[in-house]
Amino acid sequence: YFYFVRVYFMDQLILNISPPEKKTFDNYVFGKNAEIVATLKDFDSKNCGFQIIYLWGVEGSGKSHLLNALKNPLIEKIEDLQDMDTQEHTKLFNLINEIKSNDKKIIITGNQSPDEIKNMREDLLSRLKWGLVLHIKPLSDEDKFKVITNQSQERGFYIEEKVIQYCLRHLRRDLHTLINTLHALDEWSLKTKRPITINLLKELLNKKII
């Protein structure tokens, strides 16, 4: 019974990983997207000269992070344009017109470029192209490797290069998943008093703890 409670507690400890830190422009890993970050900072200010941004990139590229980094209350935020139906497209079209008339701002995200989204109204496509269309380029494995290495150093432990490479090859490749995996490995290593190895990572994967 004691063993069961101990294992259950440890599993819960890993599952209840601390929530991700507050999303800001400063802690966004921008890779080749420095110009986009600079543009969004300008957009967040009160005096920029444009009202509409369509921000697109593959899943896990950091679109939600960048939306959360925007603090201007006059900015309307709409996510996942590619998942909207015809009725929602109509509502968005009307919202954009209202925002244009009232000197407010809107940022819309999606996983595809406007021209690639199926069944989009032509007038909505035209409205999107009134503003800026920004394409977030995904982080390279080299960028992700650097982030994981820096995170491990900040937390005060060492992780071998081959463990990081295993994560990049076998886990979801978005940065949030990779960093949460790193934190889980650190916690489990401390609790079990075992070094961080590929075998330890496989054990957590087999237990579906990460």
N, C-alpha and C positions, 0 to 999 in steps of 0.2 A: 504493500500500500504506500509506504514512504517513497519507494522508487517511482511509482506511478505519479505521485504528486510532484516529485522533483522534476521528472521528465516533462509533465504537463506544464509546470511553471516555466521551465526553460523554453518549451515550444511557444508558449504565449508571449514570453519575453521577445522572441524573435519576430513573431507575428505582429506584435504591437510596436513595430519600429517607429521611432519618433517621426512625426509628420515632417515633410520637407520644409526647409527654411523659407522664409518670406521671399516671394519672387520680386526681384528688382532688376534694373538694368545692370547694376554693378556685378551681380552674381550670375548673370546669364553668360554662358560660355558661347561666344559668338563665332569662333572659327573664322570662316570667310565672310561673315555677315556684319562686319563692323559698320559698313555704310548704312545698312538697314537699321541697326540699333541707333545710329546717329539721327536718322530720319524720324524714327519713332519718338526719340527724345524731343525733337523739334515739334512733332505733332502733338506731344503732351503739353507743350507750352501754350500760352493763350494767344500768341501773336503769329502763329504759322499761317501760311497763305493757302492751305488746302484743307478740304473738309472730309474727303473720302479716301480710305485706304483699303485695298483688298490684299491680304497677307496670306500667301499660300506656301505649302511645303509638305513633305511626307509626314506621316504620323511619327511623333516623337522628336520633331525638329525644334520644338520650343515655342510654338505659336501661343499656347495657353500661358506660358511663362511671360511672354512679352505683353500679352493682354493684361495680365495681372500687374505688370510693372507700370502700366499707364494709370496715373492718379487723377487726371483731370476729370471732374464730375460731368463736364459737358460732352464727354466722349461716350457714345453708345457702342457697346461691344456685342457683336454677333459671331457665334462660332459655327463651324461645320456646314458651310453653304452646300456642300455636295450631298448632304443628307436631307435637304429640304424638299418638300413636295410643291406642287403647283400653287396651292393656296398660300403656303408660306412664302413662296417667291413673290406673290402679289403683295403680301403684307410688307415684305422687305422693300419692294419697289416704292410703295407708298411712304414708308418710313424714310427712305433716302430723300424723296421729294420734300417731305416735311422738314428734315434736317437741313437741306439746302436752303429752304425758305426762312428758317429760324436761326441761321448762322451758328449751327451746332456742328458736331463732328460725329463720324461713324467709322469704325474699323470692323471689317468682316474677315473671317478666316475660312480656309478650306484646304483640302488635300490636293486639289488640282487647280490648274490655271483656269480662268473664266471660260476660255474657249473650249476646254476639255469637259466641262460639266454638262451632262446630258439633260435635255428637256428644259433648258433655261430660257426664259422669255427673252426675246431680242431686246426689248426696252430695258429690262434689268441688266442685261449684258452691257448695253450702252451706258447705263448709269454707273456701273462699276468702272468703266473705262474713262469716266469723267475725272476720276481721282487717280491715285497712284496704285499700281499693281506691283507688289513686291514679292519676290521669290526667295524664300529662305533655303539656303543650301545646307544639306545635312552635314553634320560633323564627320570628319574623317576618323578612321580608327586611331590614327596618331593623336588627334585632338582628344578623343575619349580616353586613350591610354594616359595622356598627360593629366587629365582631370582626375582619374582614379588614383594615380600615383600621388598627386597633390593632396587629395582627400585623405589617403592613408597616412601621409606625413603629418597632416593637421591633427589627425586622431591619435598619432603617436605609435603606430605599429608599422611593421614591414610586410609587404605582400610581394611575392615573387612575380617576375615578369610572366612566367608560364601560366600562373593562375589568372592573371589579367587577360592573357591571350585566350585562355579557355572560356572565360566569361564572354569575350567578344565573339567567339565562334559559336557558342552553344546557348546563350541566353538571348532574350529580347534585347535589341540593340539600342533602345532609347536610353538616354542618359539617366533618367529618373530610376529606371529598373536597375541599371548597372550600379548606381550609387547606393540604392537600398540594399542590393545584394552585398556590396562591400560592407555596409554597416552591420548586416546580419552576420556575415562571416566574422567580423570583429567581436560582436557580442558572444557568438557561440564559441569562438576560440577562447575568450576570457573565462566563460563559464565551465568549459570542459578542460581548460588548461592544455589545449592542443594547439600546435602551430597551424597557420592558415596554409592549407595545401589543396591540391586538386581533389584528393580523396575526401577531405572535409567538405568541400563544395559539393561533390557528388552525393555525399551523405545527406546534406540538407536538401538537395534536389529530389532525392529518392523519398525523403520524408515529406516532401511537398511543403516544406517550411519556407522555401523561397521559390 
